[in-house]
Amino acid sequence: MRQRIVMVLCAICLQIAHADDLLEHISMTGLKIVSEQRMIDQLNLEQGQVVDADVLDDIIKSLYKTELFKDVSVTFDQGHLMIDVDENLHLSEYTFTGVGYWRSDSFKEILETVGLKKGSTISPYHTKRLEQLVKHYYEQQGFFDSSMTIDYTIDETSGRVNLHLHISEGSMRRIQSVTIEGNESFDHSKLLRVTDIRETQWWNIIQMDDLYSQSRYELAKELIEDYYYSQGYYNFQWLSDEVNVAEDGSVAIVWRIQEGLPCYLGTIEWSAVTEIDQDDLNDLVDQYVQSGSPAFRDNIVDAKHAIEHYLGNLGYAMAVVDMVITPTQEVDGKVYVSVLYQIDAGRKFRIRQIDFQGNYLTSIDLFRQFLPVYEGMLYSEDVFNQSLWKLNSKAYIQNASWEVLPVAGVDNALDLLYHLEEVSKRSYIVKYGYSSIDHQFVGFQFNENNFMGLGISTMLDASLSKVSQKISFSLNNPHLFGGNWGSSTTIDYQRSNNNKTAVTDYIARDFSLSQGIAYWLSDHSNVGVKLAYINKELSQTENPSRDFVSFIDRYGSDIQQLNLVVEWDYNQLNRWYMPQEGYKLSASSSAHRLWSSADNSNWVSAFAKWVGYFPIVKTNEANRDWIFLVSTSIGSKFALGSGSEVPFYNRYYAGGNGSVRAYKPNSLGNKDMNGDARGGDYLTELSLNLIVPNPISEDLRTSLFADAGQVHLSSIKLADTRYSVGINLEYTLPILGVPITLSAGRGLNPQGVERLKEFTFDLGFSF
């Protein structure tokens, strides 16, 4: 009992002895911007805890660590902790001058990456660091002697500061010379072309590809090393590299390399995979690499990707193939390497759920009708890419992509998700503009390209010009009966005055009704049949041609016509909207009958068109590819039966946009007594185009063209072919889908009235 009393008394004495060391109250002075309570909370101090020298030291360190203060003092007296601070300035706003290399918004992004933004702390340390980092950014771009000074405008009351940065960008380092020593298999110019650096020449003033920067230099070395590996030089080495900078900023680069010997393929092996046909795998690999052939790395990598793709089509969604390339032996001056493909197939995956994202207008049920995917199927990259092509070929889809997502808690299932970008569902367009055929025109167009989300498109189009007045309605259902059938219906009325065009003078009033039906033979081809009825009323102008007078004398002015057309399309284009690769072939054959109260006539026609897109340089960036585009058309018409003829208005015509550009529309071929084109029974056209990179907009396509073509009245005479060259701009308004085409070119061998500058422009407003 006595011992317990002694212990209690000791404890009381200790508490009395340390009473002045216990924390009771905290206060902070000197704060202007930072919240006092926020800082006190951040210190994590508790009332009643002992405050000694170590605690005070930790408090000071903690406050300095926030970088909010440039001076901190702490006192503790009889339970009262008093903290006095001198805050760093805080940035209110900043401006800069002297920046010419970067755009203003780009330079602001650079400053933000180094921490300069509204509200950030400003101290001598921060400004010094800012100066160093800005100088470093300029040095990375090839500048030397760059510097920065800072003016301060300080509001002492609020503790805020405005900064003005004076930038002196200095001069740019230019590569005067590049010396490469040790290269025997590839010459100096070839190796430089592999990189993106060039030696100073007069034209580099514009291209600026002789500028030196550390990042460009390191990338150039990587590209050269990568090039040697791609050519099979696996023993390539850098012996040394030097960068010598003169006082004027010119740079001399010296590279010393050891190429080594070119390597050839020795043994090619792969790890065994259960459930995989080894013969199929062997045949697959043999398409890319074979023993004894040069060990080009691109071929070895292509074989790796082919194996992964092969496994992906068997359900192995996560298959990984690693390559191990090992030099083995040297025989007769040749170095051989062995290649081992280490295959980790993983497990097979099935699709648990299929979903679509971005289809705000289109029904999911519509996609399920024509896409070859379903829940429960094995993962297959080919099937998914096939479905992607189907989506991109639809007029109401601008772009589509797919991805698979893991399923939580299930180790052998994936969800398939399609990302869609739809074309605008409905638009009302008022048009005013100028075209090479109609000249000035006004018009109205209503488009519903995805009626009720079913993929059905309707259009009502009306236009008025001095040449023609027309109104048209069309309805197209590509998914008739929910299967491979499609249908199209068109009703047209048009009045045209060809006295104001380059074709034979006459006035016509046409009413037409057509109904077509199509059947998809495969994902890429379809066949269709269309029946059209036309009622045509002809009137003569002041100077009628002999063709017109002869026709009216025989048939009269009121004509009935029936057309039966059989069409076949094969489409391998990668997408409907601005294709980048692939080809499309269209062919049609038609039978025609014309009758009137006076006489009748029968004729047949055949037409074929082929369009191909061939990527020259692929960058996987929108509108950055070089693409070669080829288009060719051929057509013929023949009268059937004794006394029949092809009517003058139904002949082929050529010239202008969509034909031989830089010539007056429909102006080519034989001329009548008025100098107007008579058309022809035969058509031949060829267009070669180079689509060049365009960084301005994904909806703008720029190309250089060379066109050739002609219409022939009774027989094909290639010597009469007309030629033209020029530049073509095609812009599609992203919301409306309205094309604007501008062609500027020159006809190389025009005759008479054929030559004309070419300009087509449509301006639409959607509301």
SULCORTA-V767881 format. One record per residue. N is the residue number from 1. RES is the residue in three letters. NEAR is the number of other ideal C-beta (glycine too) atoms within 12 Angstrom. Layout:
# SULCORTA-V767881
N:RES:NEAR ; N:RES:NEAR
This chain:
# SULCORTA-V767881
1:MET:7 ; 2:ARG:8 ; 3:GLN:9 ; 4:ARG:10 ; 5:ILE:11 ; 6:VAL:12 ; 7:MET:13 ; 8:VAL:14 ; 9:LEU:14 ; 10:CYS:14 ; 11:ALA:14 ; 12:ILE:14 ; 13:CYS:13 ; 14:LEU:15 ; 15:GLN:16 ; 16:ILE:13 ; 17:ALA:13 ; 18:HIS:18 ; 19:ALA:17 ; 20:ASP:17 ; 21:ASP:25 ; 22:LEU:25 ; 23:LEU:30 ; 24:GLU:22 ; 25:HIS:19 ; 26:ILE:29 ; 27:SER:23 ; 28:MET:33 ; 29:THR:20 ; 30:GLY:24 ; 31:LEU:25 ; 32:LYS:24 ; 33:ILE:27 ; 34:VAL:27 ; 35:SER:14 ; 36:GLU:20 ; 37:GLN:13 ; 38:ARG:14 ; 39:MET:29 ; 40:ILE:25 ; 41:ASP:15 ; 42:GLN:20 ; 43:LEU:29 ; 44:ASN:14 ; 45:LEU:27 ; 46:GLU:16 ; 47:GLN:15 ; 48:GLY:15 ; 49:GLN:20 ; 50:VAL:24 ; 51:VAL:34 ; 52:ASP:17 ; 53:ALA:13 ; 54:ASP:12 ; 55:VAL:24 ; 56:LEU:26 ; 57:ASP:16 ; 58:ASP:20 ; 59:ILE:35 ; 60:ILE:25 ; 61:LYS:16 ; 62:SER:25 ; 63:LEU:32 ; 64:TYR:22 ; 65:LYS:15 ; 66:THR:22 ; 67:GLU:23 ; 68:LEU:33 ; 69:PHE:33 ; 70:LYS:22 ; 71:ASP:18 ; 72:VAL:32 ; 73:SER:21 ; 74:VAL:31 ; 75:THR:19 ; 76:PHE:29 ; 77:ASP:16 ; 78:GLN:15 ; 79:GLY:21 ; 80:HIS:19 ; 81:LEU:33 ; 82:MET:24 ; 83:ILE:33 ; 84:ASP:20 ; 85:VAL:31 ; 86:ASP:23 ; 87:GLU:32 ; 88:ASN:33 ; 89:LEU:33 ; 90:HIS:31 ; 91:LEU:35 ; 92:SER:23 ; 93:GLU:21 ; 94:TYR:33 ; 95:THR:22 ; 96:PHE:28 ; 97:THR:19 ; 98:GLY:23 ; 99:VAL:26 ; 100:GLY:19 ; 101:TYR:26 ; 102:TRP:21 ; 103:ARG:11 ; 104:SER:17 ; 105:ASP:11 ; 106:SER:16 ; 107:PHE:29 ; 108:LYS:21 ; 109:GLU:15 ; 110:ILE:30 ; 111:LEU:32 ; 112:GLU:19 ; 113:THR:16 ; 114:VAL:25 ; 115:GLY:23 ; 116:LEU:33 ; 117:LYS:22 ; 118:LYS:19 ; 119:GLY:21 ; 120:SER:28 ; 121:THR:29 ; 122:ILE:36 ; 123:SER:26 ; 124:PRO:16 ; 125:TYR:16 ; 126:HIS:28 ; 127:THR:29 ; 128:LYS:16 ; 129:ARG:22 ; 130:LEU:34 ; 131:GLU:27 ; 132:GLN:18 ; 133:LEU:23 ; 134:VAL:38 ; 135:LYS:26 ; 136:HIS:21 ; 137:TYR:30 ; 138:TYR:34 ; 139:GLU:27 ; 140:GLN:24 ; 141:GLN:30 ; 142:GLY:33 ; 143:PHE:32 ; 144:PHE:28 ; 145:ASP:19 ; 146:SER:31 ; 147:SER:21 ; 148:MET:37 ; 149:THR:20 ; 150:ILE:31 ; 151:ASP:17 ; 152:TYR:21 ; 153:THR:19 ; 154:ILE:20 ; 155:ASP:17 ; 156:GLU:13 ; 157:THR:10 ; 158:SER:16 ; 159:GLY:26 ; 160:ARG:26 ; 161:VAL:33 ; 162:ASN:22 ; 163:LEU:32 ; 164:HIS:20 ; 165:LEU:30 ; 166:HIS:20 ; 167:ILE:31 ; 168:SER:23 ; 169:GLU:27 ; 170:GLY:22 ; 171:SER:25 ; 172:MET:30 ; 173:ARG:36 ; 174:ARG:33 ; 175:ILE:36 ; 176:GLN:26 ; 177:SER:25 ; 178:VAL:35 ; 179:THR:24 ; 180:ILE:35 ; 181:GLU:20 ; 182:GLY:25 ; 183:ASN:28 ; 184:GLU:18 ; 185:SER:21 ; 186:PHE:23 ; 187:ASP:12 ; 188:HIS:23 ; 189:SER:14 ; 190:LYS:17 ; 191:LEU:33 ; 192:LEU:28 ; 193:ARG:18 ; 194:VAL:28 ; 195:THR:30 ; 196:ASP:24 ; 197:ILE:39 ; 198:ARG:31 ; 199:GLU:26 ; 200:THR:27 ; 201:GLN:17 ; 202:TRP:10 ; 203:TRP:12 ; 204:ASN:19 ; 205:ILE:14 ; 206:ILE:9 ; 207:GLN:15 ; 208:MET:23 ; 209:ASP:24 ; 210:ASP:32 ; 211:LEU:33 ; 212:TYR:41 ; 213:SER:30 ; 214:GLN:24 ; 215:SER:19 ; 216:ARG:30 ; 217:TYR:30 ; 218:GLU:20 ; 219:LEU:19 ; 220:ALA:32 ; 221:LYS:29 ; 222:GLU:19 ; 223:LEU:21 ; 224:ILE:37 ; 225:GLU:29 ; 226:ASP:21 ; 227:TYR:28 ; 228:TYR:36 ; 229:TYR:29 ; 230:SER:25 ; 231:GLN:30 ; 232:GLY:33 ; 233:TYR:33 ; 234:TYR:33 ; 235:ASN:22 ; 236:PHE:32 ; 237:GLN:19 ; 238:TRP:23 ; 239:LEU:17 ; 240:SER:17 ; 241:ASP:25 ; 242:GLU:19 ; 243:VAL:28 ; 244:ASN:19 ; 245:VAL:24 ; 246:ALA:17 ; 247:GLU:11 ; 248:ASP:15 ; 249:GLY:25 ; 250:SER:24 ; 251:VAL:34 ; 252:ALA:23 ; 253:ILE:36 ; 254:VAL:21 ; 255:TRP:32 ; 256:ARG:17 ; 257:ILE:29 ; 258:GLN:21 ; 259:GLU:31 ; 260:GLY:27 ; 261:LEU:27 ; 262:PRO:30 ; 263:CYS:37 ; 264:TYR:34 ; 265:LEU:35 ; 266:GLY:26 ; 267:THR:22 ; 268:ILE:34 ; 269:GLU:25 ; 270:TRP:33 ; 271:SER:21 ; 272:ALA:16 ; 273:VAL:27 ; 274:THR:14 ; 275:GLU:15 ; 276:ILE:25 ; 277:ASP:15 ; 278:GLN:17 ; 279:ASP:10 ; 280:ASP:19 ; 281:LEU:30 ; 282:ASN:23 ; 283:ASP:16 ; 284:LEU:29 ; 285:VAL:32 ; 286:ASP:18 ; 287:GLN:18 ; 288:TYR:30 ; 289:VAL:38 ; 290:GLN:22 ; 291:SER:20 ; 292:GLY:16 ; 293:SER:24 ; 294:PRO:26 ; 295:ALA:42 ; 296:PHE:28 ; 297:ARG:30 ; 298:ASP:19 ; 299:ASN:28 ; 300:ILE:38 ; 301:VAL:24 ; 302:ASP:22 ; 303:ALA:37 ; 304:LYS:32 ; 305:HIS:24 ; 306:ALA:28 ; 307:ILE:40 ; 308:GLU:31 ; 309:HIS:23 ; 310:TYR:33 ; 311:LEU:38 ; 312:GLY:30 ; 313:ASN:26 ; 314:LEU:29 ; 315:GLY:30 ; 316:TYR:32 ; 317:ALA:35 ; 318:MET:21 ; 319:ALA:32 ; 320:VAL:21 ; 321:VAL:35 ; 322:ASP:19 ; 323:MET:33 ; 324:VAL:21 ; 325:ILE:33 ; 326:THR:21 ; 327:PRO:25 ; 328:THR:24 ; 329:GLN:17 ; 330:GLU:17 ; 331:VAL:13 ; 332:ASP:9 ; 333:GLY:11 ; 334:LYS:21 ; 335:VAL:28 ; 336:TYR:29 ; 337:VAL:37 ; 338:SER:26 ; 339:VAL:39 ; 340:LEU:25 ; 341:TYR:38 ; 342:GLN:20 ; 343:ILE:30 ; 344:ASP:19 ; 345:ALA:30 ; 346:GLY:23 ; 347:ARG:23 ; 348:LYS:27 ; 349:PHE:32 ; 350:ARG:27 ; 351:ILE:34 ; 352:ARG:26 ; 353:GLN:23 ; 354:ILE:29 ; 355:ASP:24 ; 356:PHE:33 ; 357:GLN:22 ; 358:GLY:23 ; 359:ASN:30 ; 360:TYR:17 ; 361:LEU:30 ; 362:THR:38 ; 363:SER:22 ; 364:ILE:21 ; 365:ASP:17 ; 366:LEU:30 ; 367:PHE:37 ; 368:ARG:22 ; 369:GLN:26 ; 370:PHE:29 ; 371:LEU:35 ; 372:PRO:24 ; 373:VAL:36 ; 374:TYR:19 ; 375:GLU:17 ; 376:GLY:16 ; 377:MET:27 ; 378:LEU:28 ; 379:TYR:34 ; 380:SER:30 ; 381:GLU:29 ; 382:ASP:22 ; 383:VAL:26 ; 384:PHE:32 ; 385:ASN:24 ; 386:GLN:23 ; 387:SER:33 ; 388:LEU:30 ; 389:TRP:31 ; 390:LYS:35 ; 391:LEU:39 ; 392:ASN:35 ; 393:SER:34 ; 394:LYS:39 ; 395:ALA:27 ; 396:TYR:41 ; 397:ILE:39 ; 398:GLN:33 ; 399:ASN:28 ; 400:ALA:35 ; 401:SER:24 ; 402:TRP:35 ; 403:GLU:20 ; 404:VAL:29 ; 405:LEU:22 ; 406:PRO:20 ; 407:VAL:19 ; 408:ALA:10 ; 409:GLY:8 ; 410:VAL:16 ; 411:ASP:16 ; 412:ASN:20 ; 413:ALA:26 ; 414:LEU:37 ; 415:ASP:26 ; 416:LEU:39 ; 417:LEU:25 ; 418:TYR:36 ; 419:HIS:22 ; 420:LEU:32 ; 421:GLU:26 ; 422:GLU:35 ; 423:VAL:36 ; 424:SER:27 ; 425:LYS:30 ; 426:ARG:27 ; 427:SER:30 ; 428:TYR:24 ; 429:ILE:31 ; 430:VAL:23 ; 431:LYS:33 ; 432:TYR:21 ; 433:GLY:28 ; 434:TYR:24 ; 435:SER:33 ; 436:SER:35 ; 437:ILE:34 ; 438:ASP:32 ; 439:HIS:24 ; 440:GLN:21 ; 441:PHE:29 ; 442:VAL:23 ; 443:GLY:30 ; 444:PHE:25 ; 445:GLN:34 ; 446:PHE:28 ; 447:ASN:33 ; 448:GLU:28 ; 449:ASN:34 ; 450:ASN:35 ; 451:PHE:25 ; 452:MET:20 ; 453:GLY:25 ; 454:LEU:29 ; 455:GLY:36 ; 456:ILE:31 ; 457:SER:36 ; 458:THR:29 ; 459:MET:30 ; 460:LEU:25 ; 461:ASP:30 ; 462:ALA:25 ; 463:SER:33 ; 464:LEU:23 ; 465:SER:27 ; 466:LYS:21 ; 467:VAL:30 ; 468:SER:30 ; 469:GLN:25 ; 470:LYS:30 ; 471:ILE:25 ; 472:SER:28 ; 473:PHE:25 ; 474:SER:28 ; 475:LEU:25 ; 476:ASN:33 ; 477:ASN:27 ; 478:PRO:37 ; 479:HIS:33 ; 480:LEU:27 ; 481:PHE:15 ; 482:GLY:17 ; 483:GLY:14 ; 484:ASN:23 ; 485:TRP:23 ; 486:GLY:33 ; 487:SER:26 ; 488:SER:31 ; 489:THR:26 ; 490:THR:30 ; 491:ILE:26 ; 492:ASP:30 ; 493:TYR:25 ; 494:GLN:30 ; 495:ARG:25 ; 496:SER:34 ; 497:ASN:26 ; 498:ASN:39 ; 499:ASN:25 ; 500:LYS:22 ; 501:THR:35 ; 502:ALA:35 ; 503:VAL:44 ; 504:THR:41 ; 505:ASP:35 ; 506:TYR:39 ; 507:ILE:29 ; 508:ALA:40 ; 509:ARG:24 ; 510:ASP:32 ; 511:PHE:25 ; 512:SER:30 ; 513:LEU:24 ; 514:SER:31 ; 515:GLN:25 ; 516:GLY:32 ; 517:ILE:26 ; 518:ALA:29 ; 519:TYR:23 ; 520:TRP:27 ; 521:LEU:16 ; 522:SER:18 ; 523:ASP:24 ; 524:HIS:21 ; 525:SER:22 ; 526:ASN:30 ; 527:VAL:25 ; 528:GLY:33 ; 529:VAL:26 ; 530:LYS:29 ; 531:LEU:26 ; 532:ALA:28 ; 533:TYR:25 ; 534:ILE:31 ; 535:ASN:25 ; 536:LYS:36 ; 537:GLU:26 ; 538:LEU:36 ; 539:SER:23 ; 540:GLN:25 ; 541:THR:24 ; 542:GLU:13 ; 543:ASN:18 ; 544:PRO:27 ; 545:SER:30 ; 546:ARG:22 ; 547:ASP:35 ; 548:PHE:34 ; 549:VAL:22 ; 550:SER:19 ; 551:PHE:33 ; 552:ILE:30 ; 553:ASP:17 ; 554:ARG:25 ; 555:TYR:30 ; 556:GLY:20 ; 557:SER:25 ; 558:ASP:22 ; 559:ILE:37 ; 560:GLN:27 ; 561:GLN:36 ; 562:LEU:26 ; 563:ASN:33 ; 564:LEU:25 ; 565:VAL:29 ; 566:VAL:26 ; 567:GLU:29 ; 568:TRP:27 ; 569:ASP:29 ; 570:TYR:25 ; 571:ASN:31 ; 572:GLN:24 ; 573:LEU:28 ; 574:ASN:30 ; 575:ARG:28 ; 576:TRP:27 ; 577:TYR:29 ; 578:MET:32 ; 579:PRO:27 ; 580:GLN:33 ; 581:GLU:26 ; 582:GLY:25 ; 583:TYR:25 ; 584:LYS:30 ; 585:LEU:26 ; 586:SER:29 ; 587:ALA:25 ; 588:SER:28 ; 589:SER:25 ; 590:SER:33 ; 591:ALA:28 ; 592:HIS:35 ; 593:ARG:28 ; 594:LEU:37 ; 595:TRP:24 ; 596:SER:24 ; 597:SER:12 ; 598:ALA:17 ; 599:ASP:22 ; 600:ASN:25 ; 601:SER:32 ; 602:ASN:28 ; 603:TRP:29 ; 604:VAL:27 ; 605:SER:32 ; 606:ALA:27 ; 607:PHE:28 ; 608:ALA:25 ; 609:LYS:30 ; 610:TRP:26 ; 611:VAL:30 ; 612:GLY:28 ; 613:TYR:31 ; 614:PHE:26 ; 615:PRO:22 ; 616:ILE:19 ; 617:VAL:18 ; 618:LYS:17 ; 619:THR:16 ; 620:ASN:10 ; 621:GLU:14 ; 622:ALA:22 ; 623:ASN:26 ; 624:ARG:21 ; 625:ASP:31 ; 626:TRP:25 ; 627:ILE:33 ; 628:PHE:26 ; 629:LEU:38 ; 630:VAL:26 ; 631:SER:34 ; 632:THR:26 ; 633:SER:32 ; 634:ILE:28 ; 635:GLY:36 ; 636:SER:29 ; 637:LYS:34 ; 638:PHE:22 ; 639:ALA:25 ; 640:LEU:20 ; 641:GLY:16 ; 642:SER:8 ; 643:GLY:14 ; 644:SER:23 ; 645:GLU:28 ; 646:VAL:32 ; 647:PRO:39 ; 648:PHE:41 ; 649:TYR:35 ; 650:ASN:34 ; 651:ARG:34 ; 652:TYR:37 ; 653:TYR:40 ; 654:ALA:44 ; 655:GLY:44 ; 656:GLY:39 ; 657:ASN:38 ; 658:GLY:30 ; 659:SER:41 ; 660:VAL:48 ; 661:ARG:50 ; 662:ALA:39 ; 663:TYR:46 ; 664:LYS:38 ; 665:PRO:35 ; 666:ASN:39 ; 667:SER:40 ; 668:LEU:50 ; 669:GLY:42 ; 670:ASN:35 ; 671:LYS:28 ; 672:ASP:28 ; 673:MET:16 ; 674:ASN:25 ; 675:GLY:20 ; 676:ASP:36 ; 677:ALA:41 ; 678:ARG:39 ; 679:GLY:38 ; 680:GLY:37 ; 681:ASP:32 ; 682:TYR:35 ; 683:LEU:35 ; 684:THR:35 ; 685:GLU:39 ; 686:LEU:30 ; 687:SER:37 ; 688:LEU:28 ; 689:ASN:33 ; 690:LEU:27 ; 691:ILE:33 ; 692:VAL:25 ; 693:PRO:23 ; 694:ASN:26 ; 695:PRO:14 ; 696:ILE:15 ; 697:SER:18 ; 698:GLU:22 ; 699:ASP:26 ; 700:LEU:26 ; 701:ARG:35 ; 702:THR:32 ; 703:SER:37 ; 704:LEU:26 ; 705:PHE:38 ; 706:ALA:29 ; 707:ASP:43 ; 708:ALA:32 ; 709:GLY:44 ; 710:GLN:42 ; 711:VAL:41 ; 712:HIS:32 ; 713:LEU:28 ; 714:SER:20 ; 715:SER:16 ; 716:ILE:22 ; 717:LYS:17 ; 718:LEU:15 ; 719:ALA:12 ; 720:ASP:25 ; 721:THR:28 ; 722:ARG:41 ; 723:TYR:30 ; 724:SER:42 ; 725:VAL:27 ; 726:GLY:31 ; 727:ILE:26 ; 728:ASN:38 ; 729:LEU:31 ; 730:GLU:32 ; 731:TYR:28 ; 732:THR:26 ; 733:LEU:24 ; 734:PRO:24 ; 735:ILE:21 ; 736:LEU:29 ; 737:GLY:33 ; 738:VAL:31 ; 739:PRO:29 ; 740:ILE:29 ; 741:THR:30 ; 742:LEU:28 ; 743:SER:38 ; 744:ALA:23 ; 745:GLY:34 ; 746:ARG:24 ; 747:GLY:33 ; 748:LEU:21 ; 749:ASN:23 ; 750:PRO:23 ; 751:GLN:22 ; 752:GLY:23 ; 753:VAL:23 ; 754:GLU:37 ; 755:ARG:25 ; 756:LEU:32 ; 757:LYS:23 ; 758:GLU:37 ; 759:PHE:28 ; 760:THR:31 ; 761:PHE:26 ; 762:ASP:33 ; 763:LEU:24 ; 764:GLY:31 ; 765:PHE:19 ; 766:SER:22 ; 767:PHE:12
